[in-house]
Amino acid sequence: MNIKCRAELTTGLIYDYLYAHASSTVGGYILLVTGAVFIGLYIYSQKAVMLGVALILLLYFPSRYLMQAYRLKRTAPAFSAPIEYEFNKTGVRMKTVKAKELAPWERIFRVDCSRKSFFFYTSPANAFIVPFQALSGKEEKLLSLLADSLPAEKLTGILRHAGFRRARFTKIIKERIQAKKESTKEA
């Protein structure tokens, strides 16, 4: 099964990746909880300094990621032209005007997603960004391919972060994993 798509990464999609990546780490969770605590302290004490700290924590970092996305879009050659992706039984092939890369499934560290994109991590910090709109209805085929090609523990990010697509994605992945288990029992 070959799935091909072409995507142009906008500043918004790059920001989506940077924010999703940062907020899914322990540091991101600590930042959000600390910001919420300072909002609670402001409500309780009515001291402006508490609100100021909360706003810095909750607004500064997202705005920093937006500026970083803008800078990357402007300066990084990988984001300046459309990217072609091909998914098949061997892995993910990415092609830009200046580079080609094949990431076999064994090299995929994990697959995660946000409300706008899939992220195929090739290391703890680097990922291919594949927008849902570029897949244009091929998401279910891609999920089936992922469930067949990757161990379930590499797909847990999709099950946690798929937003409104979560129920459909979870169903597809779980059905494929179950079918894979049953076929290995029979063999």
Disulfide bonds with the S-S distance in Angstrom:
none
